[in-house]
Amino acid sequence: MRLTPAPAKNGVILALRRRRALCLPAFLVLLATTGCSALYPELSSPLRVPPPGQELHPPPPEDVRWIRVLGARIPERTRDGRSWDQGGLPDPYARVFVNGVEIFRTAVQPDTLEPTWPGGPSGNFRVLPEDRLRVEVWDENPLADKPIGVREFGRVTDTQRAAGEILAELNGGGSLTLAFQPAHAKVGLGLWYELHSGSAFISRTIEGGPAERAGLRKGDEVLEIAGRPVRRMSVREIRRVFDAVPRGGLTLLVKHASGTTERIRAQEGPIYPLFDVFGPVE
């Protein structure tokens, strides 16, 4: 007598597993439409370059500097007197350090004794008066990159800060010119927000930016914008208001995490975004 219930049972289990696997994407879609944070992308208020000659309030902070490698002059021969790259020219790149930590490096500019590294990294970096600065220039090599020259500045002098530019004579010969200017500004509110169903929340603000100075904080719920209840505004209307802030500022009624409500007027102003958070600033 032949018994076959076990294979049948296993077949049912396999069929159920297949159905569950097929249903999994649908379940994930349902999850996304009922509470997944991906439904509420983080939006940002725009940052713009200030018009030439605009007076900035507040001015650039003393401990933030705009840094960029402007160019270098490479010796015609290596440190030991040999020709570069078997008679060719070096493929130099530069590295910039603060307190021994590399803050950025340029791309390689091939076959040149006078690199300018167009489009190279530039931005605002926090540099305290006691911080120590160093620059290095290297030659890219298929086997191992070779140093061309190094200069340890130590502390940047008041004269160098005032000049906004540092000329570094490298110990291997040649030189490098480094822009060391007051922080470059962007203008805007300096906030990010999320739009949920019929509501808006401040998700974060730029440290020291206009939104933070006005009193907005992460987690604040925006109840009204310019006197209009947020629940009665469309997503497009909300985005349009944050993207084009009136000259006189934007009045928001917000509910803080503590439960208290406050009417805040946020006005666009200068922001000095740091490279390690926001990337390059021209």
WOCOR-V177385 format. One record per residue. N is the residue number from 0. RES is the residue in one small letter. OMEGA is omega as a letter, one per 40 degrees, with the letter a starting at -180 (999 if undefined). NEAR is the number of other C-alpha atoms within 12 Angstrom. D_CENTER is the distance of its C-alpha to the mean C-alpha in whole Angstrom. Layout:
BEGIN
n: {N:N}
res: {RES:RES}
omega: {OMEGA:OMEGA}
near: {NEAR:NEAR}
d_center: {D_CENTER:D_CENTER}
END
This chain:
BEGIN
n: {0:1:2:3:4:5:6:7:8:9:10:11:12:13:14:15:16:17:18:19:20:21:22:23:24:25:26:27:28:29:30:31:32:33:34:35:36:37:38:39:40:41:42:43:44:45:46:47:48:49:50:51:52:53:54:55:56:57:58:59:60:61:62:63:64:65:66:67:68:69:70:71:72:73:74:75:76:77:78:79:80:81:82:83:84:85:86:87:88:89:90:91:92:93:94:95:96:97:98:99:100:101:102:103:104:105:106:107:108:109:110:111:112:113:114:115:116:117:118:119:120:121:122:123:124:125:126:127:128:129:130:131:132:133:134:135:136:137:138:139:140:141:142:143:144:145:146:147:148:149:150:151:152:153:154:155:156:157:158:159:160:161:162:163:164:165:166:167:168:169:170:171:172:173:174:175:176:177:178:179:180:181:182:183:184:185:186:187:188:189:190:191:192:193:194:195:196:197:198:199:200:201:202:203:204:205:206:207:208:209:210:211:212:213:214:215:216:217:218:219:220:221:222:223:224:225:226:227:228:229:230:231:232:233:234:235:236:237:238:239:240:241:242:243:244:245:246:247:248:249:250:251:252:253:254:255:256:257:258:259:260:261:262:263:264:265:266:267:268:269:270:271:272:273:274:275:276:277:278:279:280:281}
res: {m:r:l:t:p:a:p:a:k:n:g:v:i:l:a:l:r:r:r:r:a:l:c:l:p:a:f:l:v:l:l:a:t:t:g:c:s:a:l:y:p:e:l:s:s:p:l:r:v:p:p:p:g:q:e:l:h:p:p:p:p:e:d:v:r:w:i:r:v:l:g:a:r:i:p:e:r:t:r:d:g:r:s:w:d:q:g:g:l:p:d:p:y:a:r:v:f:v:n:g:v:e:i:f:r:t:a:v:q:p:d:t:l:e:p:t:w:p:g:g:p:s:g:n:f:r:v:l:p:e:d:r:l:r:v:e:v:w:d:e:n:p:l:a:d:k:p:i:g:v:r:e:f:g:r:v:t:d:t:q:r:a:a:g:e:i:l:a:e:l:n:g:g:g:s:l:t:l:a:f:q:p:a:h:a:k:v:g:l:g:l:w:y:e:l:h:s:g:s:a:f:i:s:r:t:i:e:g:g:p:a:e:r:a:g:l:r:k:g:d:e:v:l:e:i:a:g:r:p:v:r:r:m:s:v:r:e:i:r:r:v:f:d:a:v:p:r:g:g:l:t:l:l:v:k:h:a:s:g:t:t:e:r:i:r:a:q:e:g:p:i:y:p:l:f:d:v:f:g:p:v:e}
omega: {a:i:a:a:a:i:i:i:i:i:i:i:i:i:i:i:i:a:i:i:i:a:a:i:i:i:i:i:i:i:a:a:a:i:a:a:i:i:a:a:i:i:a:i:a:i:a:i:i:i:a:i:a:i:a:i:e:i:i:i:a:a:i:a:i:a:i:i:a:i:a:i:a:i:a:i:a:a:a:i:a:i:i:i:i:i:i:i:a:i:a:i:a:i:a:a:i:a:i:a:i:i:i:i:i:i:i:i:a:i:i:i:a:a:i:i:a:a:a:a:i:a:a:a:i:i:i:a:a:a:a:a:i:i:i:i:a:i:i:a:a:a:a:i:a:i:i:i:a:i:i:a:a:i:i:a:i:i:i:i:a:a:a:a:a:i:a:i:a:a:i:a:a:a:i:i:a:i:a:a:i:a:i:a:i:i:i:i:a:i:i:a:i:i:i:a:i:a:i:a:i:a:i:i:i:a:i:a:a:a:i:i:i:i:i:a:i:i:i:i:i:a:a:i:a:i:a:i:a:a:i:a:i:i:a:i:a:a:a:a:i:a:a:a:i:a:a:i:a:a:a:i:a:i:a:i:i:a:i:i:a:i:a:i:a:a:i:a:a:i:a:a:a:a:a:i:a:i:a:i:a:999}
near: {3:5:7:10:10:11:11:12:12:13:14:14:14:14:14:14:14:13:15:14:14:13:14:14:13:14:16:16:15:14:15:15:16:15:14:15:15:16:17:23:16:21:25:27:34:24:29:23:21:21:12:10:7:15:14:22:21:21:21:28:27:23:23:28:36:35:41:41:39:29:31:39:31:38:31:24:24:26:21:13:12:15:15:27:23:12:13:16:25:35:31:38:42:45:37:36:28:28:22:18:16:19:29:29:27:33:23:26:27:22:22:25:31:26:34:28:31:18:20:26:32:34:34:37:40:32:30:20:20:16:22:23:33:33:42:41:46:35:36:26:21:10:8:9:18:24:28:38:32:29:30:25:28:20:20:31:20:16:14:22:27:16:16:23:26:32:27:33:26:28:22:26:26:29:30:43:32:38:32:36:34:28:36:35:37:37:31:36:43:41:40:33:35:31:32:29:19:20:26:37:37:37:28:26:32:35:24:27:37:33:39:29:25:28:30:40:33:26:22:35:35:40:31:30:33:26:19:19:22:29:21:18:25:20:22:13:19:35:24:18:27:37:24:21:28:18:15:13:23:30:30:36:29:35:26:23:17:13:11:13:19:23:24:29:28:34:32:36:37:34:40:45:37:33:25:17:15:20:18:25:29:26}
d_center: {75:71:69:65:63:61:59:59:57:55:55:54:51:50:50:48:45:45:45:42:40:40:40:36:34:36:35:32:32:34:31:28:30:32:29:26:22:21:24:21:18:15:15:13:15:14:12:15:16:18:22:23:25:24:24:21:22:21:21:18:18:20:18:15:15:14:15:16:19:21:24:27:30:32:35:38:38:37:38:41:42:42:40:37:37:40:41:38:34:32:28:26:22:21:19:18:19:18:21:22:18:17:13:13:16:17:18:22:24:28:31:31:32:30:26:24:21:20:16:15:12:12:10:10:11:14:17:20:24:25:22:23:22:23:23:24:25:26:28:27:30:31:33:31:29:30:29:30:30:28:28:27:27:27:26:25:28:28:30:27:24:27:27:23:24:25:28:28:31:31:33:34:35:33:30:26:25:21:20:19:19:18:15:14:14:13:15:15:16:13:14:14:17:19:23:25:29:30:27:24:22:19:16:14:13:11:13:16:15:18:18:18:21:23:23:21:20:19:22:23:25:26:29:30:28:30:33:33:33:30:32:34:31:30:26:26:27:25:22:24:24:20:20:22:23:26:26:28:25:25:28:27:29:27:29:27:27:30:32:32:32:30:30:27:26:23:22:19:19:16:13:11:8:7:6:6:4:2:3:7:9:13}
END
